[in-house]
Amino acid sequence: MRITKEKKQENYERIIATASELFRERGFDGVGVAELMERAGLTHGGFYNHFRSKEDLIAESTENGLSETLKRYAGYDVLAVMELYLAREHRDGRGQGCTAAALSCDAARQPEETKAVFAAGIDKLVRAIEDGIARHHASGAGSRAQAITVLAQAVGAIVLSRACPDDSPLADELLDACRADCRDAIENRTRDNRAAV
């Protein structure tokens, strides 16, 4: 029985969403195609109606996950983003959290196609933070280097916090210290720019 184009698109989106969540929870190597399709409520054979290989799925779900992160924080002030991003809820919600924090180490061992998708997504995150910082500046200019530093610190804090036991005081201390430091970096930059105007 043939399925409609709409149903095929719905199945594709379900596979991508399921893969994106499972990969963030367990890494790229921690999820097999059969398990993924079962979790999506589809047959294993149906996978190949949408993707040539697991590597293709990894690239597409990565792009989707990084786009989700941008959408999740769209419209928020950059300081509010840091509060939400560097929160215990984000740290504990790995499957729904930031793809960069969950999968950057895995991506380093993937083919160039996946690395290119990651690089493009990270660049978009940097530009979004840079734009957010610019809105705090009297001159309207943001610093790309500062945005890179803030993103790297925020992602690193989530990664390190997740590496600690859930009940470890250090897990929260990492988040708290980096949240305060990112806030100070953005606010100090704002004061520095206003003083220079």
Phi, psi and chi 1 to 4 in degrees:
 res  aa     phi    psi   chi1   chi2   chi3   chi4
   1 MET       -  129.7  176.0  171.1   82.3      -
   2 ARG   -82.6  147.2  -66.0 -168.7   60.0  151.2
   3 ILE  -104.5  156.4   62.0  171.2      -      -
   4 THR   -73.0  162.1   64.4      -      -      -
   5 LYS   -60.0  -38.1  -74.3 -177.3 -177.2 -179.5
   6 GLU   -64.2  -42.6  -67.6   80.3   13.2      -
   7 LYS   -67.6  -39.1 -175.6   62.8  174.9  171.6
   8 LYS   -62.4  -42.6 -175.1  173.3 -178.4  177.7
   9 GLN   -64.5  -40.9 -178.3   63.2   29.1      -
  10 GLU   -61.6  -43.1  179.2 -174.8  -47.0      -
  11 ASN   -63.7  -43.5  -70.6  -13.3      -      -
  12 TYR   -57.9  -48.0  167.9   81.5      -      -
  13 GLU   -63.9  -36.3  -70.3  171.1    5.3      -
  14 ARG   -66.2  -41.7 -172.5  178.8  -34.3  154.7
  15 ILE   -62.8  -46.8  -65.0  167.2      -      -
  16 ILE   -60.4  -47.1  -70.0  -72.5      -      -
  17 ALA   -63.6  -43.4      -      -      -      -
  18 THR   -64.9  -45.1  -57.3      -      -      -
  19 ALA   -63.1  -43.5      -      -      -      -
  20 SER   -58.6  -44.0 -174.0      -      -      -
  21 GLU   -68.8  -47.5 -178.0  173.7  -19.8      -
  22 LEU   -65.0  -40.5  -74.0  175.2      -      -
  23 PHE   -62.9  -40.8  -71.6  150.5      -      -
  24 ARG   -65.2  -34.6  -75.4  179.9  -77.9 -167.2
  25 GLU   -73.0  -41.6  -75.2  176.3    1.9      -
  26 ARG  -124.8   -2.2  -62.5 -166.2 -134.5  152.0
  27 GLY    87.0  164.8      -      -      -      -
  28 PHE   -64.3  -37.9  -65.5  132.2      -      -
  29 ASP   -83.3   -9.5  -67.0  -25.4      -      -
  30 GLY   -87.9    4.1      -      -      -      -
  31 VAL  -134.7  126.0 -178.8      -      -      -
  32 GLY   -95.5  160.6      -      -      -      -
  33 VAL   -62.5  -42.9  170.1      -      -      -
  34 ALA   -60.9  -46.0      -      -      -      -
  35 GLU   -64.4  -43.4  177.6 -170.5    6.8      -
  36 LEU   -57.4  -48.6  164.2   70.2      -      -
  37 MET   -66.6  -37.5  -66.8  -58.6  -75.1      -
  38 GLU   -62.6  -43.6 -177.9  179.0  -26.6      -
  39 ARG   -62.6  -33.8 -171.8   74.1  144.8  -36.6
  40 ALA   -80.4   -5.8      -      -      -      -
  41 GLY    77.9   27.6      -      -      -      -
  42 LEU  -127.5  166.0  -59.0  166.1      -      -
  43 THR   -81.2  152.9   63.5      -      -      -
  44 HIS   -57.8  -44.7 -177.5 -174.6      -      -
  45 GLY   -61.2  -28.0      -      -      -      -
  46 GLY   -66.8  -17.4      -      -      -      -
  47 PHE   -56.0  -43.0  175.8   85.3      -      -
  48 TYR   -77.9   -3.1  -62.6   99.1      -      -
  49 ASN   -76.6  -15.2  -67.6  -29.1      -      -
  50 HIS  -118.3  -31.4  -58.5  -79.5      -      -
  51 PHE  -136.3  145.4  -52.9   97.0      -      -
  52 ARG   -76.3  -31.1  -71.3  175.8  -62.1  165.3
  53 SER  -158.9  169.7   64.7      -      -      -
  54 LYS   -63.5  -34.3 -176.7  178.5  175.5 -175.3
  55 GLU   -61.0  -38.7  -72.2   72.7   28.6      -
  56 ASP   -63.3  -42.9  -74.7  -13.0      -      -
  57 LEU   -62.6  -42.2  171.6   63.6      -      -
  58 ILE   -58.1  -47.1  -73.4  170.8      -      -
  59 ALA   -62.3  -45.8      -      -      -      -
  60 GLU   -69.8  -39.9  -70.3 -173.0   45.6      -
  61 SER   -70.8  -30.4   67.3      -      -      -
  62 THR   -65.3  -46.7  -65.4      -      -      -
  63 GLU   -58.9  -42.9 -176.2  174.2   11.0      -
  64 ASN   -62.9  -45.7  179.5   71.9      -      -
  65 GLY   -63.6  -42.1      -      -      -      -
  66 LEU   -66.8  -36.6  -70.2  164.1      -      -
  67 SER   -65.7  -37.5  -66.7      -      -      -
  68 GLU   -59.1  -41.1  -80.1  179.8    7.8      -
  69 THR   -61.6  -44.9  -61.3      -      -      -
  70 LEU   -60.7  -45.2  -78.6  169.6      -      -
  71 LYS   -64.5  -39.7  -71.5  176.7 -167.3  167.7
  72 ARG   -58.7  -37.7 -178.7  176.7  -52.7  121.2
  73 TYR  -102.7    2.5  -61.4  113.9      -      -
  74 ALA   -62.0  136.9      -      -      -      -
  75 GLY    88.3  -11.3      -      -      -      -
  76 TYR   -87.2  147.2  -75.7   95.2      -      -
  77 ASP   -63.8  145.9  175.6   85.7      -      -
  78 VAL   -59.2  -32.7   69.3      -      -      -
  79 LEU   -68.8  -38.0  -66.2  173.2      -      -
  80 ALA   -66.2  -36.6      -      -      -      -
  81 VAL   -60.1  -44.1  170.3      -      -      -
  82 MET   -63.6  -38.5  -70.7  -59.2  110.2      -
  83 GLU   -62.7  -43.6  -69.9  -67.2  -37.9      -
  84 LEU   -73.4  -42.6  -67.0  167.3      -      -
  85 TYR   -66.1  -44.9 -168.1   93.5      -      -
  86 LEU   -92.9   39.3  -69.5  163.7      -      -
  87 ALA  -105.9  156.5      -      -      -      -
  88 ARG   -60.4  -34.9 -172.9   66.2 -171.9 -131.6
  89 GLU   -61.0  -42.6  -66.9   75.1   19.7      -
  90 HIS   -68.0  -43.3  178.7 -139.2      -      -
  91 ARG   -57.5  -43.6 -178.1 -111.7 -170.3 -140.3
  92 ASP   -81.1  -20.9  -67.4  -14.0      -      -
  93 GLY   -95.4   56.3      -      -      -      -
  94 ARG   -52.3  -45.8 -175.9 -177.5  -50.9 -121.9
  95 GLY   -64.6  -26.6      -      -      -      -
  96 GLN  -104.7    0.6  -67.9   73.8   42.5      -
  97 GLY   -86.7 -165.7      -      -      -      -
  98 CYS   -70.3  128.7  175.4      -      -      -
  99 THR   -63.6  -37.0  -62.8      -      -      -
 100 ALA   -61.6  -41.9      -      -      -      -
 101 ALA   -71.3  -34.6      -      -      -      -
 102 ALA   -82.2  -31.1      -      -      -      -
 103 LEU  -128.9    5.5  -67.0  168.5      -      -
 104 SER   -59.1  -42.4  -72.6      -      -      -
 105 CYS   -65.2  -39.2  -67.3      -      -      -
 106 ASP   -66.0  -39.4  -77.0   21.3      -      -
 107 ALA   -62.3  -31.5      -      -      -      -
 108 ALA   -61.7  -20.7      -      -      -      -
 109 ARG  -104.2    9.9  -66.1 -177.9  -73.7  -83.8
 110 GLN   -96.3  168.3  -67.1  -60.6  -49.5      -
 111 PRO   -62.6  163.9  -18.3   27.3      -      -
 112 GLU   -55.8  -34.4  -69.1  -59.2  -47.6      -
 113 GLU   -58.8  -45.0  178.3 -173.8    1.5      -
 114 THR   -68.4  -40.6  -58.7      -      -      -
 115 LYS   -61.2  -38.7  -71.7 -179.1 -176.6 -180.0
 116 ALA   -65.4  -39.5      -      -      -      -
 117 VAL   -63.1  -44.2  168.9      -      -      -
 118 PHE   -61.1  -46.3 -112.8   87.8      -      -
 119 ALA   -59.6  -43.3      -      -      -      -
 120 ALA   -63.9  -42.0      -      -      -      -
 121 GLY   -67.1  -41.1      -      -      -      -
 122 ILE   -65.0  -39.8  -70.1  168.5      -      -
 123 ASP   -60.7  -40.1 -172.2   60.4      -      -
 124 LYS   -64.5  -39.4  -71.7  177.1 -175.1  174.1
 125 LEU   -63.6  -43.1  -67.7  171.7      -      -
 126 VAL   -60.7  -45.4  167.3      -      -      -
 127 ARG   -64.4  -37.1  -77.0 -171.5  -85.8  131.6
 128 ALA   -65.0  -42.2      -      -      -      -
 129 ILE   -66.9  -42.4  -67.3  169.4      -      -
 130 GLU   -58.8  -44.1 -175.8  179.0    4.9      -
 131 ASP   -63.0  -40.2  -69.5  -14.5      -      -
 132 GLY   -64.2  -41.1      -      -      -      -
 133 ILE   -65.0  -40.8  -67.3  169.3      -      -
 134 ALA   -59.8  -33.6      -      -      -      -
 135 ARG   -66.2  -18.6  -74.5 -167.3  -76.7  -82.6
 136 HIS   -87.3  -10.5  -81.0  -83.6      -      -
 137 HIS   -99.0  137.5  -63.1 -160.9      -      -
 138 ALA   -61.2  -34.4      -      -      -      -
 139 SER   -77.7  -15.1   67.5      -      -      -
 140 GLY    76.5    9.5      -      -      -      -
 141 ALA  -104.3  137.9      -      -      -      -
 142 GLY  -109.1  162.1      -      -      -      -
 143 SER  -106.9  119.4  163.9      -      -      -
 144 ARG   -62.6  -42.2 -177.4  169.2  173.5   82.3
 145 ALA   -60.4  -41.0      -      -      -      -
 146 GLN   -65.9  -41.6 -177.5 -172.3   21.1      -
 147 ALA   -62.5  -41.2      -      -      -      -
 148 ILE   -61.5  -44.1  -71.2  169.6      -      -
 149 THR   -63.4  -44.0  -60.3      -      -      -
 150 VAL   -63.6  -45.1  167.2      -      -      -
 151 LEU   -63.3  -46.8  177.0   62.5      -      -
 152 ALA   -61.1  -40.4      -      -      -      -
 153 GLN   -67.9  -42.5 -173.8  168.7    7.7      -
 154 ALA   -65.3  -47.4      -      -      -      -
 155 VAL   -62.8  -44.9  168.7      -      -      -
 156 GLY   -60.4  -39.3      -      -      -      -
 157 ALA   -63.3  -41.8      -      -      -      -
 158 ILE   -64.5  -46.2  -67.5  -66.6      -      -
 159 VAL   -59.5  -49.0  171.1      -      -      -
 160 LEU   -66.8  -39.3  -67.8  174.0      -      -
 161 SER   -63.0  -40.8  179.9      -      -      -
 162 ARG   -67.7  -24.3  -74.5  176.5  176.6  165.2
 163 ALA   -73.8  -17.8      -      -      -      -
 164 CYS   -86.8  154.1  -62.8      -      -      -
 165 PRO   -57.0  148.5  -23.4   33.1      -      -
 166 ASP   -55.1  -36.9  -72.1  -15.3      -      -
 167 ASP   -93.3    9.9   60.6   -7.1      -      -
 168 SER   -74.5  129.8  165.5      -      -      -
 169 PRO   -58.9  -30.1  -22.7   32.0      -      -
 170 LEU   -63.7  -33.1 -178.9   57.8      -      -
 171 ALA   -57.3  -44.7      -      -      -      -
 172 ASP   -76.5  -36.4  -69.8  -37.0      -      -
 173 GLU   -60.9  -40.5 -171.7  178.3    5.6      -
 174 LEU   -59.4  -46.4  -74.1  160.0      -      -
 175 LEU   -64.5  -46.4  -62.0  176.5      -      -
 176 ASP   -62.3  -45.8  -65.2  -17.6      -      -
 177 ALA   -65.2  -43.5      -      -      -      -
 178 CYS   -72.7  -34.4  -70.8      -      -      -
 179 ARG   -61.2  -46.3 -173.9 -177.3  -35.2  105.8
 180 ALA   -65.0  -41.0      -      -      -      -
 181 ASP   -67.5  -41.7 -163.2   52.9      -      -
 182 CYS   -63.6  -43.5  -73.7      -      -      -
 183 ARG   -60.3  -46.5 -177.2 -178.5   57.1 -118.1
 184 ASP   -62.7  -41.2  -72.5  -11.8      -      -
 185 ALA   -62.0  -42.2      -      -      -      -
 186 ILE   -69.8  -45.0  -67.5  165.1      -      -
 187 GLU   -69.2  -39.2  -71.0  175.6  -19.2      -
 188 ASN   -65.0  -38.9  -73.8  -22.0      -      -
 189 ARG   -61.3  -41.1  171.6   72.7  178.0 -174.8
 190 THR   -61.2  -48.4  -59.2      -      -      -
 191 ARG   -62.6  -41.3  -77.6 -164.8  -68.2  -84.9
 192 ASP   -60.9  -42.6  -68.6  -13.4      -      -
 193 ASN   -67.1  -41.4  -87.7    3.1      -      -
 194 ARG   -65.1  -37.7  -72.0 -176.7 -176.4  149.5
 195 ALA   -67.3  -30.4      -      -      -      -
 196 ALA   -80.4  -17.3      -      -      -      -
 197 VAL   -78.0      -  171.2      -      -      -
